[in-house]
Structures are given as structure tokens and as C-alpha cells.
Amino acid sequence: MTDQNRTNQEKNEAVQANAGHAEEEGKKDKARLDAEAARADEKAKQKDALTKKAESRELDRELDDSMDGSDPPSITQP
């Protein structure tokens, strides 16, 4: 094998090694981003559930207040 061929082969091996490393880093980055997206999605679901729960409690309070007569109902009937 000539020196030129050996140098070219070494360069090719280095390029392939770098490509493999970059591919592994890309997979790690994708996995990290997927995990972050899953956490953000879960947080959004929890926030939505808490909002619905708070709205439900507020409606329950309004209903209770209107039933005991201490506060006039917010919806008036003709």
C-alpha cells in the first residue's frame, strides 16, 4: 500500500468515525428533546386538569351561594 493510499484510507476511517459519533450524538439529542417534549406535554395536561378543577370549584361555590340565598344568582330569569 502506498503512502497516499494509506493516508486516504486513514482519512476515510476518521470521517466514518466522526460520522458515527455525530449520529450517536444526534440520537442522544433527539432522545433528550423527546423527553423534554413529553415533560412539557405532561405539565400542560396537569395545568389543564387544575384549571378545570378550579373552574368546577368556582361553579360549585356560585351554586352553593345561590342556593343559600346569601348571594343573588349571577343568572337572572325573567
C-alpha positions in Angstrom: 0.0 0.0 0.0 1.4 3.4 -0.9 1.7 6.2 1.5 -1.0 8.1 -0.4 -3.4 5.2 -0.3 -2.7 4.7 3.5 -3.3 8.4 4.1 -6.6 8.3 2.1 -7.7 5.2 4.0 -6.9 6.8 7.4 -8.8 9.9 6.3 -11.8 7.8 5.3 -11.7 5.9 8.6 -11.6 9.2 10.5 -14.5 10.6 8.5 -16.5 7.4 9.2 -15.7 7.5 12.9 -16.7 11.2 13.1 -20.0 10.4 11.2 -20.7 7.6 13.6 -20.0 9.8 16.6 -22.2 12.6 15.1 -25.0 10.0 14.5 -24.8 8.9 18.1 -24.9 12.5 19.4 -27.9 13.1 17.1 -29.7 10.2 18.6 -28.9 11.4 22.1 -30.1 14.9 21.3 -33.3 13.5 19.8 -34.0 11.4 22.9 -33.3 14.4 25.1 -35.7 16.6 23.1 -38.4 13.9 23.0 -38.1 13.6 26.8 -38.4 17.3 27.2 -41.4 17.4 24.9 -43.1 14.6 26.9 -42.5 16.5 30.2 -43.9 19.7 28.7 -46.9 17.8 27.4 -47.5 16.2 30.9 -47.2 19.7 32.5 -49.7 21.1 30.1 -52.1 18.2 30.9 -51.7 18.8 34.6 -52.2 22.5 34.2 -55.4 21.9 32.2 -56.7 19.5 34.8 -56.0 22.0 37.6 -57.7 24.8 35.6 -60.8 22.6 35.1 -60.8 21.7 38.7 -60.6 25.3 39.8 -63.4 26.3 37.4 -65.5 23.5 38.8 -64.9 24.6 42.3 -65.9 28.2 41.4 -69.1 27.0 39.8 -69.8 24.8 42.9 -69.3 27.9 45.1 -71.6 30.0 43.0 -74.2 27.3 43.1 -73.9 26.9 46.8 -74.1 30.7 47.3 -77.2 31.0 45.1 -78.9 28.0 47.0 -78.4 29.5 50.5 -79.7 32.9 49.4 -76.6 34.8 50.7 -75.6 35.9 47.2 -78.0 36.6 44.4 -77.6 34.2 41.5 -75.5 35.5 38.7 -78.0 34.4 36.1 -81.3 36.2 36.3 -84.5 34.6 35.0 -87.4 36.7 33.5 
